[in-house]
């Protein structure tokens, strides 16, 4: 049955329980490789026996005031900007990074998939993405569509960032609060306090009808998504907003396989649940943390010390786990998302010190 349900490696453990905490959902990681990518940016990577690989990027805005977090939405500059219809598939994270660099919005230090979006097929069979919640791009509130759960974003005052999450803000609150933001996030930690998660369902319990209402003391439940072990993209920050972390967790199989495993109670252990993410950020001491879109859409690219990009491609486009590409991003796969969260820096500022010992991982 496992061969029929899954594509790729299928780690099985007869004693595994979906509620069991992921091995890497703690900090510091005991066996990690660490490197300085540029001033104020540290990359740590670790793997677990079940095939899961976790990458953590730590950004220090105090050490490098040129770092800046922004959001790029493909509807900004496609063939018909602002119409809430994006042919999103072609521009995966690698091609998005190249586009941002070529258009003067770089150099991109790191970029990952953005928040949740809806897809449909157009009359010509082309995949089309649409917004499910408002976004704020350079202070402008866009898309008068439904709002869900929490909004994550950043406000810049005199060039300094403040990372903020708001529960179901209206358009005026979005305009007054954010420089860049997107709604629909799950808020795992708010002002140093973990928010309430939906308990694991009992065997045979049907999922709650969507959308599930989200109270101010709740992270925001997404049925079927919270409790399956899958790939994740998550972000967190310190109380003074001087430190920001980007976490990407890649499972060894597929999102479909993870969903089937949860429904059927199969002992597939690779990947993380939303409770795993919250446990990790609590161990990290984060002041705020959010979960954004994940599963097969999870993807990230970051600039290495040697000037090339390391790419973690989306599983819904390729089974290849990692790639190293030139700035031209030649060979970067498709499988794009509607929007990307990215951190840019200043040209010519790379000054990494290469691979570090595993014990240095706690410094991030």
Secondary structure, 3 states (H helix, E strand, C coil): CHHHHCCCCCCECCCCCCCCCCCCCCCCCCCCEEEEEECCEEEEEEECCCCCEEEEEEEECCCCCCCEEEEEEHHHCCCCCCCCCECCCCCCHHHHHHHHHHCCCCCEEEEEECCCEEEEECCCCCEEEEECCCEEECCEEECCCCCCCEEEEEEEECCEEEEEEEECCCHHHHHHHCCEEEEEEEEEEECCEECECCCCCCCCCCCCCCCCCCCCCECCCCCCCCCCCECEEEEEECCCCCEEEEEEEECCCCHHHHHHHHHHCCCECCCECHHHHHHHHHHHCCCEEEECCCHHHCCEEEECCCCCEEEECCCCCCCCCCEEECCCCCCCCCCCCCEEEEEECCCCCCCCCEEECHHHHHHC
